[in-house]
Amino acid sequence: MSQGRGADIVMVTVGAPSAIGQAWTLLRDGGMLHLFAGPEGEGAPTVPTGQLYHRELTVTATYSAAPADLSEAFDLLSSGAVNVRELVTHRLPLSRIQEGIDLFLRHEALKVLITANGDGV
C-alpha cells in the first residue's frame, strides 16, 4: 500500500509480541511505532536499538487503566470533583478529524474532542 516506502505510523493495539515484532518491519525510516497495548507474558520482543538509531524511529506508548482505575475516574468526573471541560481545547466534527490530528501533532491543542457534529462536553 505504501509502494515499498513503509508506514509513517504503526499502532499496535494487542499485546502479542509477534505483532510488536512485525510492526518494526512495516515502518518507514523516520516512522513512529505507537504501543496501545504492552507485551503480555513470556517472549516479549527485544527492542532493536540499532534500528531505532539508524532508522531514526520513534516509539511511544499509551497506558490503558485497569477497570478499578476507570471506575474511580468516572466517579470523580461524574461528581464534579474534577473538571475536565477546560482540558478540551478544540471540538471538531468527525468530518474534520484530520484537522484535529494535525493540531495535536503541531502541539497546538491540548485535547481535541471529535464528535458526530462538533458539539460536545
Contacts in CASP RR format, 6 or more apart in sequence:
PFRMAT RR
TARGET T0000
AUTHOR 0000-0000-0000
METHOD contacts of the structure
MODEL  1
MSQGRGADIVMVTVGAPSAIGQAWTLLRDGGMLHLFAGPEGEGAPTVPTG
QLYHRELTVTATYSAAPADLSEAFDLLSSGAVNVRELVTHRLPLSRIQEG
IDLFLRHEALKVLITANGDGV
2 28 0 8 1.000
5 28 0 8 1.000
6 26 0 8 1.000
6 27 0 8 1.000
6 28 0 8 1.000
7 26 0 8 1.000
7 27 0 8 1.000
7 28 0 8 1.000
7 31 0 8 1.000
8 28 0 8 1.000
8 31 0 8 1.000
8 32 0 8 1.000
9 31 0 8 1.000
9 32 0 8 1.000
9 33 0 8 1.000
9 34 0 8 1.000
10 23 0 8 1.000
10 26 0 8 1.000
10 27 0 8 1.000
10 31 0 8 1.000
10 32 0 8 1.000
10 33 0 8 1.000
10 34 0 8 1.000
11 34 0 8 1.000
11 36 0 8 1.000
12 19 0 8 1.000
12 20 0 8 1.000
12 23 0 8 1.000
12 33 0 8 1.000
12 34 0 8 1.000
12 35 0 8 1.000
12 36 0 8 1.000
12 37 0 8 1.000
12 38 0 8 1.000
13 36 0 8 1.000
13 37 0 8 1.000
14 37 0 8 1.000
15 37 0 8 1.000
15 38 0 8 1.000
15 39 0 8 1.000
15 40 0 8 1.000
16 39 0 8 1.000
16 40 0 8 1.000
17 39 0 8 1.000
17 40 0 8 1.000
17 43 0 8 1.000
17 44 0 8 1.000
17 45 0 8 1.000
20 35 0 8 1.000
20 38 0 8 1.000
20 39 0 8 1.000
20 45 0 8 1.000
21 45 0 8 1.000
23 33 0 8 1.000
24 33 0 8 1.000
24 48 0 8 1.000
24 51 0 8 1.000
24 57 0 8 1.000
27 33 0 8 1.000
27 55 0 8 1.000
27 57 0 8 1.000
29 55 0 8 1.000
29 56 0 8 1.000
29 57 0 8 1.000
30 55 0 8 1.000
30 56 0 8 1.000
30 57 0 8 1.000
30 58 0 8 1.000
31 55 0 8 1.000
31 56 0 8 1.000
31 57 0 8 1.000
31 58 0 8 1.000
32 57 0 8 1.000
32 58 0 8 1.000
32 59 0 8 1.000
32 60 0 8 1.000
33 57 0 8 1.000
33 58 0 8 1.000
33 59 0 8 1.000
33 60 0 8 1.000
34 59 0 8 1.000
34 60 0 8 1.000
34 61 0 8 1.000
34 62 0 8 1.000
35 59 0 8 1.000
35 60 0 8 1.000
35 61 0 8 1.000
35 62 0 8 1.000
36 61 0 8 1.000
36 62 0 8 1.000
36 64 0 8 1.000
37 64 0 8 1.000
38 61 0 8 1.000
39 45 0 8 1.000
47 59 0 8 1.000
51 57 0 8 1.000
52 59 0 8 1.000
65 73 0 8 1.000
75 81 0 8 1.000
76 82 0 8 1.000
77 84 0 8 1.000
84 121 0 8 1.000
85 121 0 8 1.000
87 110 0 8 1.000
87 111 0 8 1.000
88 110 0 8 1.000
88 111 0 8 1.000
88 112 0 8 1.000
88 113 0 8 1.000
88 121 0 8 1.000
89 109 0 8 1.000
89 110 0 8 1.000
89 111 0 8 1.000
89 112 0 8 1.000
90 100 0 8 1.000
90 103 0 8 1.000
90 109 0 8 1.000
90 111 0 8 1.000
90 112 0 8 1.000
90 113 0 8 1.000
91 112 0 8 1.000
91 113 0 8 1.000
91 115 0 8 1.000
91 118 0 8 1.000
91 119 0 8 1.000
91 120 0 8 1.000
92 99 0 8 1.000
92 100 0 8 1.000
92 112 0 8 1.000
92 113 0 8 1.000
92 114 0 8 1.000
92 115 0 8 1.000
92 118 0 8 1.000
93 114 0 8 1.000
93 115 0 8 1.000
93 116 0 8 1.000
93 117 0 8 1.000
93 118 0 8 1.000
94 114 0 8 1.000
94 115 0 8 1.000
94 116 0 8 1.000
97 114 0 8 1.000
100 109 0 8 1.000
100 112 0 8 1.000
100 114 0 8 1.000
101 112 0 8 1.000
103 109 0 8 1.000
103 112 0 8 1.000
104 112 0 8 1.000
113 120 0 8 1.000
113 121 0 8 1.000
END
